[in-house]
């Protein structure tokens, strides 16, 4: 049984998401794939950096729906309507910081 997976850049990225995207594609730990990428860079005396750059340019990013993008935007601006987030943490709204000198 063959699945129809696509090799795309991940949203779990450190630089461009290539290593994390490959890790998601092959179901490996992203840290392990990042370490292997780093070892390949040293083993090829830096030539693998060009491969990484080409993959970063040519791979498509993950497609996100409008609602997930909107939720990410509203969570970063603190405009959620509920009193707690999905992780169960309480969100503090309308906080004003003053300097007491």
C-alpha positions as CSV (number, residue, x, y, z in Angstrom):
1,X,0.0,0.0,0.0
2,X,1.6,3.2,-1.1
3,X,0.7,6.5,0.5
4,X,0.6,9.8,-1.4
5,X,2.9,11.9,0.7
6,X,4.7,15.0,-0.6
7,X,8.2,16.1,0.5
8,X,7.6,19.7,1.6
9,X,9.3,22.1,3.9
10,X,8.1,21.9,7.4
11,X,6.6,24.5,9.7
12,X,8.8,23.0,12.5
13,X,11.9,24.8,11.0
14,X,15.1,26.1,12.3
15,X,16.6,27.6,9.1
16,X,14.4,26.7,6.1
17,X,12.5,23.6,7.1
18,X,14.2,21.2,4.8
19,X,15.6,18.8,7.4
20,X,12.3,18.8,9.4
21,X,10.3,18.3,6.1
22,X,12.5,15.3,5.2
23,X,12.1,14.0,8.8
24,X,8.3,14.2,8.5
25,X,8.4,12.5,5.1
26,X,10.4,9.5,6.3
27,X,8.9,9.5,9.9
28,X,12.2,10.2,11.7
29,X,13.1,12.5,14.5
30,X,13.9,16.0,13.1
31,X,16.9,16.4,15.4
32,X,18.4,13.2,14.0
33,X,18.0,14.4,10.4
34,X,19.4,17.9,11.3
35,X,22.4,16.1,12.8
36,X,22.9,14.0,9.7
37,X,22.6,17.2,7.5
38,X,25.3,18.7,9.7
39,X,27.6,15.7,9.4
40,X,27.1,15.7,5.6
41,X,28.2,19.3,5.5
42,X,31.4,18.5,7.3
43,X,32.0,15.3,5.3
44,X,31.6,17.1,2.0
45,X,33.7,20.1,3.1
46,X,30.7,22.4,2.8
47,X,29.5,21.3,-0.6
48,X,26.2,19.9,0.9
49,X,25.3,23.5,1.9
50,X,24.6,24.1,-1.8
51,X,22.3,21.0,-1.9
52,X,20.5,22.4,1.2
53,X,20.1,25.8,-0.4
54,X,18.8,24.3,-3.6
55,X,16.3,22.2,-1.6
56,X,15.2,25.2,0.4
57,X,14.5,27.2,-2.8
58,X,12.9,24.4,-4.8
59,X,10.7,22.6,-2.1
60,X,7.2,24.0,-1.6
61,X,6.1,25.0,1.8
62,X,3.2,23.3,3.7
63,X,-0.2,24.6,2.6
64,X,-2.0,26.1,5.5
65,X,-5.7,26.8,5.5
66,X,-6.9,30.4,6.1
67,X,-8.3,29.4,9.5
68,X,-5.0,28.1,10.8
69,X,-3.2,31.2,9.5
70,X,-5.9,33.4,11.2
71,X,-5.6,31.4,14.5
72,X,-1.8,31.9,14.4
73,X,-2.2,35.6,13.8
74,X,-4.8,36.1,16.5
75,X,-2.8,34.1,19.0
76,X,0.3,36.2,18.4
77,X,-1.6,39.4,18.8
78,X,-3.4,38.2,21.9
79,X,-6.9,38.8,20.5
80,X,-8.4,35.4,21.4
81,X,-11.9,35.3,22.6
82,X,-11.6,32.4,24.9
83,X,-10.0,32.6,28.4
84,X,-7.6,29.7,27.8
85,X,-5.6,28.5,24.8
86,X,-5.5,25.0,23.4
87,X,-2.6,24.1,25.7
88,X,-4.7,24.9,28.8
89,X,-2.7,28.0,29.7
90,X,-4.6,31.1,30.7
91,X,-4.2,34.2,28.5
92,X,-3.8,37.5,30.2
93,X,-5.4,40.3,28.2
94,X,-4.9,44.1,28.2
95,X,-1.8,44.2,30.3
96,X,-0.1,47.6,30.7
97,X,3.5,47.8,31.6
98,X,4.8,50.9,33.5
99,X,8.2,51.8,34.7
100,X,8.2,52.5,38.5
101,X,11.2,54.7,39.1
